[in-house]
Amino acid sequence: MVNGCARPATGRVLFGTGPAAEWLEIHPQTLRRYERMGLVDPMRRNGRRYFTATQLRHLERVMQEAYRARGSLTAAAARIG
């Protein structure tokens, strides 16, 4: 693991909570809240959360849509799919 990122046998880069929150420009607690809301389902390894780049890009789109429409994140997630 380097800087909170891991590369499992699949070859995909996984981002820990800190680096994922930095990518999204949000606080790590906010990212954990999004998980509790069901907006993202991170992988877990050794008790830690790991997010894929695909999951983070999806969350970016949801956040942008919610901001653009001045609506809720869950409504934006439902619109995006």
TAMO-V323674 format. One record per helix or strand. SS is the DSSP state (helix for helix, strand for strand). FROM is the first residue (numbers start at 0). TO is the last residue. Records with the same first field share a line. If there is no record, write none. Layout:
BEGIN
SS: FROM-TO, FROM-TO
END
This chain:
BEGIN
strand: 1-1, 4-6, 12-15, 42-44, 47-51
helix: 16-23, 27-35, 52-68, 72-79
END
